[in-house]
């Protein structure tokens, strides 16, 4: 990525590139935006028209993930953004643990082409 941030992880499966962002907190930065908002703006500019890239945001708990999806739905309705949480991931890693803004469907790793 050619911006002022770096993903926590990046990997490729088949033709799709995945970026992982683990969200500990949402503290404001110098310009008044949270680091999460800044990352969303940068990723959106890079990926909104790409079909072969996804960002997976990982949150500590389901409620934080759901709030993120609800808050981002109007601004970032694109399918490049997936979200999950540690509790769901630990409890059912092969289950429907991913969600997208503006999409009530849930996804599993197999939907993304990742086999675990």
Helices and strands as residue ranges (DSSP letters): E 9-13, E 16-23, H 35-47, E 53-59, H 62-72, E 81-85, H 86-91, E 98-100, E 103-107, H 109-112
